[in-house]
Amino acid sequence: MHAQIVLFDGFDPLDALAPYEVLSAGSTFTCGAVTVELVTAEGPREVVSGVGGLSLPATAALDPARADLVVVPGAAGRIGEPGEVPEEPAGHAEGSPGQSTAGDGTAADGGHGGELIPVLLARALTTELPGLLKAAMERRETTMATVCGGSVLLAMAGLLEGRHATTHHRGMDLLDASGVHAVRARVVDDGDLVTGAGVTSGLDLGLHLLERWMGPRIAHAVEELFEHERRGIVWRAEGPVPAQP
């Protein structure tokens, strides 16, 4: 299994690194049968997260034809107040990807902590990323996965209409408004689409994906190594519909 974890300016580090570590550990327990890399729509570059100016190096470009698994994180920034209208900071278009220019609204340390999450997600959609994600989702062999606001990004790109998905509890209304069947669960498995809820759900999502691809013994070995027990039931659109109590 080759996994590509997508980075974009303002991404949430834990959304990306939790599944990255789980899958990397899976590589150790499978003698390299699992491979994972950090990618962007543009190719190799340093990508500034939305937390304290922390950056991570992407080593390759997102390649829908090569990835068995694509993981999309959410963004880290301000949630915003009810009714607050996101505005694109002036001057952003003048800067190159991953770089801050005077007046573009990024934090003084190079981070995006002061910006609204919807702005960061919308900005990612102005790149080549939506087309690449669409191509990945159209490829039968590829599984798409998201953590936290990553599902909102896909929904904003028009790629999740009619699908079952979850996200951070404060983003569920956004999923509903985009024609998504929003499910309040830690992990939602909708076949070739697997989504995780809040940021720490990236650990559970990674373990679930590892179990799907490599079996429960490998996933259990990683769970033991991390001293982390998965929470909740992985939701699937299967079985009888629960009766109302």
C-alpha positions in Angstrom: 0.0 0.0 0.0 1.4 3.4 -1.0 -0.1 6.3 0.9 0.2 10.0 0.0 -0.7 12.5 2.7 -1.6 15.9 1.2 -0.2 19.1 2.7 -1.4 22.6 1.8 -0.7 26.0 3.4 -2.4 26.3 6.8 -2.9 22.5 7.2 -3.3 21.1 10.7 -0.1 19.2 11.7 -1.8 16.6 13.9 -4.3 15.8 11.1 -1.4 14.9 8.9 1.1 13.4 11.3 -1.2 11.1 13.3 -2.0 8.9 10.2 1.6 9.4 8.9 3.1 7.9 12.1 0.5 5.0 12.2 1.2 4.1 8.6 5.0 4.5 9.0 4.8 2.1 12.0 2.8 -0.3 9.8 5.7 -0.2 7.3 8.0 -1.5 10.0 5.7 -4.3 11.0 5.1 -5.4 7.3 8.8 -5.2 6.2 8.1 -2.2 4.0 4.8 -3.4 2.4 3.3 0.0 3.5 4.9 3.2 2.2 3.9 6.7 3.0 5.0 10.2 1.9 4.0 13.8 2.3 2.9 15.5 -0.9 1.5 18.7 -2.3 -0.4 19.7 -5.4 2.7 21.7 -6.5 5.4 19.1 -5.8 8.3 19.1 -3.3 8.3 22.2 -1.1 8.3 23.4 2.5 4.7 23.8 3.6 3.7 26.1 6.5 1.0 24.7 8.8 -1.6 26.7 10.7 0.1 26.1 14.1 2.8 28.4 15.3 4.7 28.6 12.0 5.5 24.9 12.1 6.4 23.6 8.6 6.9 20.2 7.1 8.7 19.3 3.9 6.7 17.6 1.2 8.9 15.3 -0.9 6.7 14.7 -4.0 3.7 15.8 -5.9 0.3 14.3 -5.4 0.0 11.5 -8.0 -3.5 10.0 -8.3 -2.2 7.3 -10.6 0.4 6.1 -8.1 -1.4 6.3 -4.7 -3.4 3.5 -3.2 -4.4 5.8 -0.4 -4.7 9.6 -0.3 -5.2 11.3 3.1 -6.4 14.9 3.3 -6.0 16.8 6.6 -8.0 19.8 7.7 -6.7 23.3 8.4 -5.7 24.9 11.7 -6.9 28.4 12.4 -9.8 30.3 13.9 -13.3 28.7 13.9 -14.9 32.1 13.7 -17.9 33.6 15.5 -21.4 32.8 14.4 -22.3 34.9 11.4 -18.7 36.0 10.8 -18.1 36.3 7.1 -14.7 35.1 5.9 -12.7 37.5 3.9 -9.7 36.7 1.8 -6.7 38.8 3.1 -5.6 41.4 0.7 -2.3 40.8 -1.2 -2.3 37.0 -0.8 -2.2 36.4 -4.5 1.2 38.1 -4.7 2.9 35.5 -2.6 4.2 32.2 -3.8 3.0 28.9 -2.2 4.3 28.5 1.4 5.7 32.0 1.6 4.4 35.0 3.5 4.3 38.5 2.0 3.7 41.7 3.8 0.0 42.3 4.2 -1.1 38.7 3.3 -2.6 38.0 6.7 -0.2 35.3 7.8 1.2 35.4 11.3 4.5 37.1 12.0 6.1 33.7 12.6 5.0 32.4 9.2 2.0 30.6 10.5 -1.7 31.0 9.6 -3.0 30.9 13.2 -5.0 34.2 12.8 -7.0 33.2 9.7 -10.4 31.5 9.6 -10.4 27.8 8.7 -12.9 28.3 5.8 -10.4 30.9 4.3 -7.5 28.4 4.5 -9.6 25.6 2.9 -11.0 27.9 0.2 -7.5 29.0 -0.6 -6.3 25.4 -1.0 -9.1 25.0 -3.6 -7.6 27.8 -5.8 -4.6 25.5 -6.5 -4.4 22.4 -8.6 -5.5 20.3 -5.6 -9.2 19.9 -6.4 -8.5 18.5 -9.9 -6.0 16.0 -8.5 -8.3 14.9 -5.7 -11.1 14.4 -8.2 -8.8 12.3 -10.3 -7.9 10.2 -7.3 -11.5 9.7 -6.3 -12.3 8.6 -9.9 -9.6 5.9 -9.8 -11.1 2.6 -8.8 -7.9 1.4 -7.0 -7.6 4.5 -4.8 -9.1 5.0 -1.4 -9.6 8.6 -0.3 -9.4 9.4 3.5 -9.7 12.6 5.4 -9.1 13.8 9.0 -11.2 16.6 10.6 -11.8 19.4 8.1 -10.3 17.4 5.2 -13.8 16.2 4.5 -15.1 19.8 4.5 -12.4 20.6 1.9 -13.6 17.8 -0.4 -17.2 18.9 0.2 -16.4 22.5 -0.7 -14.8 21.1 -3.9 -18.1 19.3 -4.7 -16.6 15.9 -4.4 -18.7 14.4 -1.6 -22.3 15.0 -2.6 -24.5 12.0 -1.6 -21.6 10.3 0.4 -21.5 9.4 4.1 -18.8 11.3 6.0 -17.8 12.9 9.2 -15.7 15.8 10.4 -15.0 17.9 13.5 -18.3 18.4 15.3 -18.2 22.1 14.6 -18.1 21.4 10.8 -21.0 19.0 10.6 -23.4 21.7 9.4 -21.0 22.6 6.5 -21.1 18.9 5.4 -24.9 18.8 5.6 -25.2 22.1 3.5 -22.9 20.5 0.9 -25.3 17.6 0.2 -23.2 15.1 2.4 -24.8 12.6 4.7 -23.0 13.8 7.8 -22.6 11.1 10.4 -21.6 11.7 14.0 -19.0 9.0 14.4 -15.3 8.8 15.2 -14.6 7.1 11.8 -17.0 6.6 8.9 -16.1 3.9 6.3 -18.0 4.6 3.1 -16.0 2.1 0.9 -13.5 4.0 -1.1 -14.0 7.0 1.2 -13.0 6.9 4.9 -13.3 10.0 7.0 -12.3 10.8 10.6 -13.8 13.3 13.0 -11.7 15.6 15.2 -7.9 15.9 15.0 -7.0 13.0 17.3 -9.2 10.7 15.2 -6.3 10.6 12.7 -4.8 7.9 14.9 -8.0 5.8 14.8 -8.4 6.4 11.1 -4.9 5.3 10.4 -5.3 2.1 12.4 -8.6 1.3 10.7 -7.0 1.8 7.3 -4.0 -0.4 8.3 -6.4 -3.1 9.5 -8.3 -2.9 6.2 -5.2 -3.3 4.1 -2.8 -5.4 6.2 -5.1 -7.2 8.7 -5.9 -6.9 12.4 -2.6 -8.4 13.7 -0.6 -5.6 12.1 -3.0 -2.9 13.3 -2.9 -4.4 16.8 0.9 -4.4 16.8 0.9 -0.6 16.0 -1.9 0.0 18.5 0.3 -1.6 21.2 3.4 0.3 20.1 1.5 3.6 20.4 -0.3 2.6 23.6 -3.4 3.9 22.1 -6.8 2.2 22.1 -9.2 3.0 19.3 -12.5 4.7 20.3 -16.0 3.9 19.2 -17.5 1.9 16.4 -16.4 2.4 12.8 -19.7 3.5 11.2 -20.8 1.8 7.9 -24.0 2.1 6.0 -24.8 -1.6 6.7 -27.2 -3.5 8.8 -30.7 -2.6 10.0 -31.5 1.0 10.7 -31.8 1.5 14.5 -35.3 2.0 15.9 -36.0 5.2 17.8 -36.0 4.6 21.6 
